Amino acid sequence: MEIWDAYDDQRKLIPGVALVRGEPIPKGMNHLVIHAWYINPQGRLLIQQRAFDRPLAPGLWFCTGGSALQGEDTRTACIRETEEELGFTPDMGRALLPISMKGKEYFTDVYMIPADIPVSALRLQKSEVADARWATVSEVNRLLAEGQFWHVRYHEMLMLFLREQYGL
C-alpha cells in the first residue's frame, strides 16, 4: 500500500492527513508527482516503455515518473523512482526544474537531469518498465504522433525548454 502526504490547492502540506493510492482523493487535497527527463551529452532523452500490465498507459513510452511517498519531497521521490525503475542514482545537484504545475488532484514537478548512462547498464524494474532507450526529440514527437507515447499537458512547454536550453 502506497501512502502519500496530502497538500491543499496552494501546495501547503496538510498535517496529519494521509492519502492512499487507489482510494478517492477528497476535494481540495492533492499529492506530489515527479516526471524525470534524463538528457545525455548528445541531446537524447532517456525514455522508458511502461510495462504492458500497468493500469495506467500500459505499453506506452514515457519518462521516469511516479508519486512522492509520505515524507518525501519531489527531489527525494525522483531519486527513489529512478533507482527503483532504472537502477541508477540521478545527480540531483545538476537537475533543473523547468516545469511545476497543478493537475486535478496533484502537483507535478518536471525535472530535466543530465545523465550519461548506457542502456545496457540500466536495471529495469520489470513490473513497471518493459524497455528503455535514448531517443531524439524528433523520435519522441513521432512516438507521440503515433499514439505510442503518453501525452502530458506540458509537452509543448517541454519542447520549448529543450529548444531554448539545449538547442534541440
Legacy VTK file of the C-alpha trace (Angstrom):
# vtk DataFile Version 3.0
C-alpha trace
ASCII
DATASET POLYDATA
POINTS 168 float
0.000 0.000 0.000
1.369 3.377 -1.056
0.782 6.319 1.313
1.109 9.955 0.192
1.172 13.258 2.044
-1.828 15.500 1.429
-1.453 19.078 0.162
-4.021 21.825 -0.227
-4.613 23.634 -3.526
-1.819 26.112 -2.681
0.617 23.190 -2.218
0.757 23.541 1.542
1.152 20.302 3.485
-1.977 19.288 5.401
-0.533 17.946 8.675
-1.844 14.633 9.932
-3.663 13.735 6.704
-2.539 10.825 4.532
-3.783 9.731 1.129
-3.779 6.112 -0.029
-3.081 5.160 -3.643
-6.231 3.803 -5.228
-8.614 5.468 -2.798
-10.591 8.574 -3.795
-8.788 11.831 -3.067
-11.012 14.239 -1.138
-11.887 17.545 -2.798
-9.266 20.213 -2.139
-6.498 17.670 -1.482
-3.564 16.787 -3.703
-0.413 14.698 -3.759
3.018 15.203 -5.349
4.121 13.616 -8.632
7.506 13.687 -10.374
8.476 13.322 -14.012
12.207 12.923 -14.599
13.548 13.583 -18.075
17.168 12.480 -18.473
19.231 14.099 -21.215
22.623 12.850 -22.389
25.505 14.871 -23.900
24.245 14.060 -27.410
20.882 15.692 -26.621
18.952 12.431 -26.453
16.248 11.762 -23.882
16.067 8.569 -21.838
12.588 7.156 -22.323
11.072 4.025 -20.913
8.241 1.830 -22.077
5.693 1.175 -19.373
5.039 -2.476 -18.556
2.133 -3.870 -20.568
0.126 -4.834 -17.468
0.245 -1.365 -15.843
-3.224 0.039 -15.129
-2.293 3.493 -16.465
-0.883 3.864 -20.014
0.266 0.248 -20.462
2.935 -0.234 -23.133
3.323 3.496 -23.815
6.685 5.236 -23.826
7.315 7.994 -21.298
9.868 9.485 -18.942
10.606 8.157 -15.460
7.876 9.135 -13.047
5.788 8.429 -10.015
4.256 9.767 -6.835
6.120 11.062 -3.805
5.614 8.822 -0.797
4.676 10.144 2.616
7.557 12.230 3.973
9.232 12.725 0.574
9.701 15.918 -1.387
9.837 15.660 -5.176
13.656 15.606 -5.332
13.755 12.603 -2.989
10.930 10.940 -4.926
12.847 11.499 -8.174
15.884 9.681 -6.779
13.812 6.793 -5.410
11.722 6.353 -8.569
14.828 6.362 -10.792
16.660 3.888 -8.577
13.597 1.609 -8.495
12.655 1.786 -12.171
16.044 2.151 -13.896
18.640 1.141 -11.311
20.805 4.264 -11.179
21.058 7.288 -8.906
20.475 10.643 -10.620
22.686 13.652 -9.931
20.062 15.980 -8.466
22.755 18.629 -7.983
22.595 19.139 -11.760
18.812 18.834 -12.035
16.717 21.665 -13.426
13.041 22.138 -12.576
11.693 23.881 -15.679
8.035 22.964 -15.111
5.899 22.689 -12.000
2.164 22.527 -12.484
-1.135 21.775 -10.792
-3.279 18.911 -12.034
-6.718 17.751 -10.925
-5.601 16.127 -7.643
-1.840 16.508 -7.796
1.140 18.786 -8.324
3.691 17.620 -10.903
7.337 18.677 -10.791
9.075 18.028 -14.113
12.841 17.654 -13.773
15.452 17.786 -16.547
18.572 15.934 -15.408
21.854 15.388 -17.255
22.829 11.706 -17.390
25.217 9.654 -19.471
24.494 6.008 -18.786
24.364 3.287 -21.418
21.048 1.445 -21.686
22.965 -1.789 -21.090
23.866 -0.524 -17.585
20.237 0.081 -16.586
18.498 -2.390 -14.267
14.853 -2.208 -15.308
12.123 -2.873 -12.763
10.200 -5.350 -14.928
6.945 -4.872 -13.002
6.901 -1.228 -14.165
9.275 -0.920 -17.133
9.266 -3.121 -20.249
12.110 -1.361 -22.097
14.249 1.783 -22.140
16.242 3.673 -24.751
17.772 7.017 -25.637
15.666 8.920 -28.168
15.949 12.170 -30.067
13.315 14.866 -29.606
12.106 14.017 -33.139
11.679 10.365 -32.155
9.712 11.341 -29.037
7.461 13.590 -31.134
6.965 10.813 -33.715
6.031 8.306 -30.983
3.608 10.867 -29.575
2.012 11.465 -33.004
1.653 7.692 -33.482
-0.067 7.279 -30.105
2.841 5.306 -28.666
3.941 7.976 -26.182
1.978 9.064 -23.110
0.820 12.621 -23.787
1.091 15.188 -20.990
-0.324 18.708 -20.866
3.136 20.246 -20.598
4.573 18.638 -23.754
4.752 21.909 -25.697
6.397 23.672 -22.729
8.957 20.868 -22.508
9.734 21.091 -26.221
10.203 24.878 -25.912
12.509 24.420 -22.920
14.604 21.822 -24.790
14.881 24.159 -27.770
15.872 27.174 -25.649
18.127 25.398 -23.134
19.774 22.760 -25.341
19.138 23.908 -28.904
17.159 20.756 -29.710
LINES 1 169
168 0 1 2 3 4 5 6 7 8 9 10 11 12 13 14 15 16 17 18 19 20 21 22 23 24 25 26 27 28 29 30 31 32 33 34 35 36 37 38 39 40 41 42 43 44 45 46 47 48 49 50 51 52 53 54 55 56 57 58 59 60 61 62 63 64 65 66 67 68 69 70 71 72 73 74 75 76 77 78 79 80 81 82 83 84 85 86 87 88 89 90 91 92 93 94 95 96 97 98 99 100 101 102 103 104 105 106 107 108 109 110 111 112 113 114 115 116 117 118 119 120 121 122 123 124 125 126 127 128 129 130 131 132 133 134 135 136 137 138 139 140 141 142 143 144 145 146 147 148 149 150 151 152 153 154 155 156 157 158 159 160 161 162 163 164 165 166 167
